[in-house]
Amino acid sequence: MKKNDLNSLRAKTVAELRKEAAKRQVELSSFYAKIKAGQEKNLKRAKNARRDLAQILTLIRQKELLEQRAENKEHRKREETEKSP
Protein backbone atom coordinates (compact mmCIF):
# COMPACT_ATOMS: atom_id res chain seq x y z
CA MET A 1 0.00 0.00 0.00
CA LYS A 2 1.40 3.34 -0.97
CA LYS A 3 1.66 6.27 1.40
CA ASN A 4 -1.12 8.15 -0.43
CA ASP A 5 -3.43 5.14 -0.06
CA LEU A 6 -2.65 4.94 3.64
CA ASN A 7 -3.35 8.65 4.09
CA SER A 8 -6.69 8.30 2.33
CA LEU A 9 -7.56 5.40 4.65
CA ARG A 10 -6.73 7.52 7.69
CA ALA A 11 -9.41 9.97 6.60
CA LYS A 12 -12.13 7.28 6.62
CA THR A 13 -14.40 6.42 9.52
CA VAL A 14 -14.18 3.21 11.52
CA ALA A 15 -17.22 1.77 9.75
CA GLU A 16 -15.70 2.42 6.33
CA LEU A 17 -12.41 0.89 7.48
CA ARG A 18 -14.23 -2.22 8.71
CA LYS A 19 -15.85 -2.63 5.28
CA GLU A 20 -12.46 -2.23 3.62
CA ALA A 21 -10.91 -4.78 6.00
CA ALA A 22 -13.67 -7.29 5.25
CA LYS A 23 -13.15 -6.79 1.53
CA ARG A 24 -9.39 -7.29 1.88
CA GLN A 25 -9.95 -10.43 3.99
CA VAL A 26 -12.10 -11.94 1.23
CA GLU A 27 -9.47 -11.05 -1.38
CA LEU A 28 -6.76 -12.61 0.76
CA SER A 29 -8.66 -15.86 1.24
CA SER A 30 -9.38 -16.15 -2.48
CA PHE A 31 -5.73 -15.41 -3.17
CA TYR A 32 -4.69 -18.28 -0.88
CA ALA A 33 -7.12 -20.56 -2.71
CA LYS A 34 -5.47 -19.63 -6.01
CA ILE A 35 -2.06 -20.40 -4.54
CA LYS A 36 -3.23 -23.82 -3.37
CA ALA A 37 -4.73 -24.53 -6.80
CA GLY A 38 -1.47 -23.57 -8.46
CA GLN A 39 -3.01 -20.70 -10.40
CA GLU A 40 -0.96 -17.98 -8.69
CA LYS A 41 2.81 -17.93 -8.75
CA ASN A 42 3.51 -14.48 -7.31
CA LEU A 43 3.64 -15.13 -3.57
CA LYS A 44 4.81 -11.61 -2.82
CA ARG A 45 1.29 -10.39 -3.53
CA ALA A 46 0.06 -12.48 -0.60
CA LYS A 47 2.63 -10.89 1.67
CA ASN A 48 1.59 -7.41 0.55
CA ALA A 49 -2.10 -8.25 0.96
CA ARG A 50 -1.48 -9.43 4.54
CA ARG A 51 0.45 -6.24 5.27
CA ASP A 52 -2.32 -4.07 3.83
CA LEU A 53 -4.92 -5.84 5.95
CA ALA A 54 -2.77 -5.43 9.05
CA GLN A 55 -2.38 -1.71 8.39
CA ILE A 56 -6.14 -1.29 8.05
CA LEU A 57 -6.79 -3.22 11.27
CA THR A 58 -4.17 -1.10 13.04
CA LEU A 59 -5.90 2.09 11.88
CA ILE A 60 -9.22 0.77 13.19
CA ARG A 61 -7.69 0.04 16.59
CA GLN A 62 -5.99 3.44 16.76
CA LYS A 63 -9.26 5.21 16.05
CA GLU A 64 -11.07 3.13 18.67
CA LEU A 65 -8.45 3.98 21.29
CA LEU A 66 -8.66 7.68 20.46
CA GLU A 67 -12.44 7.57 20.88
CA GLN A 68 -12.08 5.79 24.22
CA ARG A 69 -9.55 8.34 25.42
CA ALA A 70 -11.88 11.19 24.48
CA GLU A 71 -14.79 9.54 26.31
CA ASN A 72 -12.64 9.00 29.41
CA LYS A 73 -11.60 12.65 29.45
CA GLU A 74 -15.23 13.76 29.22
CA HIS A 75 -16.19 11.39 32.02
CA ARG A 76 -13.40 12.68 34.28
CA LYS A 77 -14.38 16.30 33.62
CA ARG A 78 -17.98 15.54 34.52
CA GLU A 79 -16.92 13.82 37.75
CA GLU A 80 -14.70 16.74 38.72
CA THR A 81 -17.46 19.27 38.13
CA GLU A 82 -19.94 17.17 40.11
CA LYS A 83 -17.56 16.80 43.08
CA SER A 84 -16.68 20.47 43.39
CA PRO A 85 -19.25 22.45 45.41
C-alpha atoms as one frame of an Amber mdcrd trajectory, in Angstrom:
protein
   0.000   0.000   0.000   1.402   3.344  -0.965   1.658   6.269   1.400  -1.116
   8.147  -0.427  -3.425   5.145  -0.062  -2.646   4.939   3.639  -3.348   8.645
   4.090  -6.690   8.297   2.334  -7.564   5.396   4.648  -6.734   7.520   7.689
  -9.415   9.973   6.605 -12.125   7.283   6.615 -14.397   6.419   9.520 -14.176
   3.207  11.520 -17.225   1.765   9.746 -15.696   2.415   6.327 -12.413   0.885
   7.479 -14.226  -2.224   8.707 -15.848  -2.630   5.279 -12.459  -2.232   3.623
 -10.914  -4.781   6.004 -13.670  -7.294   5.254 -13.147  -6.791   1.528  -9.391
  -7.289   1.883  -9.949 -10.428   3.988 -12.097 -11.944   1.227  -9.471 -11.046
  -1.377  -6.762 -12.610   0.757  -8.658 -15.864   1.244  -9.384 -16.153  -2.480
  -5.733 -15.412  -3.167  -4.691 -18.278  -0.882  -7.118 -20.555  -2.708  -5.473
 -19.629  -6.011  -2.056 -20.397  -4.544  -3.231 -23.825  -3.367  -4.732 -24.532
  -6.798  -1.469 -23.573  -8.463  -3.005 -20.695 -10.401  -0.958 -17.983  -8.687
   2.813 -17.930  -8.754   3.512 -14.476  -7.315   3.637 -15.129  -3.574   4.814
 -11.609  -2.816   1.291 -10.386  -3.530   0.064 -12.484  -0.601   2.626 -10.886
   1.671   1.593  -7.409   0.551  -2.098  -8.245   0.960  -1.483  -9.427   4.537
   0.451  -6.243   5.272  -2.318  -4.068   3.835  -4.920  -5.841   5.951  -2.772
  -5.429   9.055  -2.383  -1.710   8.391  -6.142  -1.289   8.046  -6.788  -3.219
  11.266  -4.175  -1.098  13.035  -5.895   2.094  11.879  -9.218   0.775  13.188
  -7.694   0.040  16.587  -5.992   3.436  16.762  -9.262   5.212  16.046 -11.071
   3.127  18.668  -8.454   3.981  21.286  -8.664   7.677  20.456 -12.440   7.565
  20.875 -12.083   5.791  24.223  -9.551   8.341  25.418 -11.882  11.194  24.481
 -14.786   9.544  26.313 -12.644   9.001  29.412 -11.598  12.646  29.450 -15.226
  13.756  29.224 -16.185  11.387  32.025 -13.397  12.684  34.277 -14.376  16.300
  33.624 -17.981  15.540  34.518 -16.920  13.818  37.748 -14.703  16.740  38.721
 -17.458  19.266  38.130 -19.939  17.171  40.112 -17.564  16.803  43.082 -16.679
  20.472  43.392 -19.250  22.453  45.413
